[in-house]
C-alpha cells in the first residue's frame, strides 16, 4: 500500500502505515495524507479498469472487422470460382 501511495505523491513508510492501521496516534496531516492517498489510488484503479475495458472493446471490434473481411474475401473467391467454372462449361471444346 505504501508503494501505491507513493505513486500518487504521498510518502508514508510502510511501517508507519501499519502502525496507523493498528490504531496508533496519527496527526491531522497524516490522516489527511492517508485519506487523500486512498481516494487517489481508487481513482487510479478506476482509470486502469476503464482503460482495460476500452482495450477489450477495441480488440473485439477489430476481431469482428477482421472476421467480416475474411468472410467477404471468401465469398468473393467462391463467386469467382463459380463464375469461372460456369464459363468453362459454356465454352467446352
Contact map, one row per residue, 1 for C-alpha under 8 A:
111110000000010000000000000000000000000000000000000000000000000000000000000000000000000000000
111111000011110010000000000000000000000000000000000000000000000000000000000000000000000000000
111111100000000000000000000000000000000000000000000000000000000000000000000000000000000000000
111111110000000000000000000000000000000010000000000000000000000000000000000000000000000000000
111111111111000000000000000000000000110010000000000000000000000000000000000000000000000000000
011111111111000000000000000000000000000000000000000000000000000000000000000000000000000000000
001111111100000000000000000000000000000000000000000000000000000000000000000000000000000000000
000111111100000000000000000000000000100110000000000000000000000000000000000000000000000000000
000011111110000000000000000000000000100000000000000000000000000000000000000000000000000000000
000011111111000000000000000000001100100000000000000000000000000000000000000000000000000000000
010011001111100000000000000000000000000000000000000000000000000000000000000000000000000000000
010011000111110110000000000000000000000000000000000000000000000000000000000000000000000000000
010000000011111110000000000000000000000000000000000000000000000000000000000000000000000000000
110000000001111111000000000000000000000000000000000000000000000000000000000000000000000000000
000000000000111111100000000000000000000000000000000000000000000000000000000000000000000000000
000000000001111111110000000000000000000000000000000000000000000000000000000000000000000000000
010000000001111111111000000000000000000000000000000000000000000000000000000000000000000000000
000000000000011111111100000000000000000000000000000000000000000000000000000000000000000000000
000000000000001111111111000000000000000000000000000000000000000000000000000000000000000000000
000000000000000111111111110000000000000000000000000000000000000000000000000000000000000000000
000000000000000011111111000000000000000000000000000000000000000000000000000000000000000000000
000000000000000001111111000000000000000000000000000000000000000000000000000000000000000000000
000000000000000000111111100000000000000000000000000000000000000000000000000000000000000000000
000000000000000000111111110000000000000000000000000000000000000000000000000000000000000000000
000000000000000000010011111000000000000000000000000000000000000000000000000000000000000000000
000000000000000000010001111101100000000000000000000000000000000000000000000000000000000000000
000000000000000000000000111111100000000000000000000000000000000000000000000000000000000000000
000000000000000000000000011111110000000000000000000000000000000000000000000000000000000000000
000000000000000000000000001111111000000000000000000000000000000000000000000000000000000000000
000000000000000000000000011111111100000000000000000000000000000000000000000000000000000000000
000000000000000000000000011111111110000000000000000000000000000000000000000000000000000000000
000000000000000000000000000111111111000000000000000000000000000000000000000000000000000000000
000000000100000000000000000011111111100000000000000000000000000000000000000000000000000000000
000000000100000000000000000001111111110000000000000000000000000000000000000000000000000000000
000000000000000000000000000000111111111000000000000000000000000000000000000000000000000000000
000000000000000000000000000000011111111100000000000000000000000000000000000000000000000000000
000010011100000000000000000000001111111110000000000000000000000000000000000000000000000000000
000010000000000000000000000000000111111111000000000000000000000000000000000000000000000000000
000000000000000000000000000000000011111111100000000000000000000000000000000000000000000000000
000000010000000000000000000000000001111111110000000000000000000000000000000000000000000000000
000110010000000000000000000000000000111111111000000000000000000000000000000000000000000000000
000000000000000000000000000000000000011111111100000000000000000000000000000000000000000000000
000000000000000000000000000000000000001111111110000000000000000000000000000000000000000000000
000000000000000000000000000000000000000111111111000000000000000000000000000000000000000000000
000000000000000000000000000000000000000011111111100000000000000000000000000000000000000000000
000000000000000000000000000000000000000001111111110000000000000000000000000000000000000000000
000000000000000000000000000000000000000000111111111000000000000000000000000000000000000000000
000000000000000000000000000000000000000000011111111100000000000000000000000000000000000000000
000000000000000000000000000000000000000000001111111110000000000000000000000000000000000000000
000000000000000000000000000000000000000000000111111111000000000000000000000000000000000000000
000000000000000000000000000000000000000000000011111111100000000000000000000000000000000000000
000000000000000000000000000000000000000000000001111111110000000000000000000000000000000000000
000000000000000000000000000000000000000000000000111111111000000000000000000000000000000000000
000000000000000000000000000000000000000000000000011111111100000000000000000000000000000000000
000000000000000000000000000000000000000000000000001111111110000000000000000000000000000000000
000000000000000000000000000000000000000000000000000111111111000000000000000000000000000000000
000000000000000000000000000000000000000000000000000011111111100000000000000000000000000000000
000000000000000000000000000000000000000000000000000001111111110000000000000000000000000000000
000000000000000000000000000000000000000000000000000000111111111000000000000000000000000000000
000000000000000000000000000000000000000000000000000000011111111100000000000000000000000000000
000000000000000000000000000000000000000000000000000000001111111110000000000000000000000000000
000000000000000000000000000000000000000000000000000000000111111111000000000000000000000000000
000000000000000000000000000000000000000000000000000000000011111111100000000000000000000000000
000000000000000000000000000000000000000000000000000000000001111111110000000000000000000000000
000000000000000000000000000000000000000000000000000000000000111111111000000000000000000000000
000000000000000000000000000000000000000000000000000000000000011111111100000000000000000000000
000000000000000000000000000000000000000000000000000000000000001111111110000000000000000000000
000000000000000000000000000000000000000000000000000000000000000111111111000000000000000000000
000000000000000000000000000000000000000000000000000000000000000011111111100000000000000000000
000000000000000000000000000000000000000000000000000000000000000001111111110000000000000000000
000000000000000000000000000000000000000000000000000000000000000000111111111000000000000000000
000000000000000000000000000000000000000000000000000000000000000000011111111100000000000000000
000000000000000000000000000000000000000000000000000000000000000000001111111110000000000000000
000000000000000000000000000000000000000000000000000000000000000000000111111111000000000000000
000000000000000000000000000000000000000000000000000000000000000000000011111111100000000000000
000000000000000000000000000000000000000000000000000000000000000000000001111111110000000000000
000000000000000000000000000000000000000000000000000000000000000000000000111111111000000000000
000000000000000000000000000000000000000000000000000000000000000000000000011111111100000000000
000000000000000000000000000000000000000000000000000000000000000000000000001111111110000000000
000000000000000000000000000000000000000000000000000000000000000000000000000111111111000000000
000000000000000000000000000000000000000000000000000000000000000000000000000011111111100000000
000000000000000000000000000000000000000000000000000000000000000000000000000001111111110000000
000000000000000000000000000000000000000000000000000000000000000000000000000000111111111000000
000000000000000000000000000000000000000000000000000000000000000000000000000000011111111100000
000000000000000000000000000000000000000000000000000000000000000000000000000000001111111110000
000000000000000000000000000000000000000000000000000000000000000000000000000000000111111111000
000000000000000000000000000000000000000000000000000000000000000000000000000000000011111111100
000000000000000000000000000000000000000000000000000000000000000000000000000000000001111111110
000000000000000000000000000000000000000000000000000000000000000000000000000000000000111111110
000000000000000000000000000000000000000000000000000000000000000000000000000000000000011111110
000000000000000000000000000000000000000000000000000000000000000000000000000000000000001111111
000000000000000000000000000000000000000000000000000000000000000000000000000000000000000111111
000000000000000000000000000000000000000000000000000000000000000000000000000000000000000000111
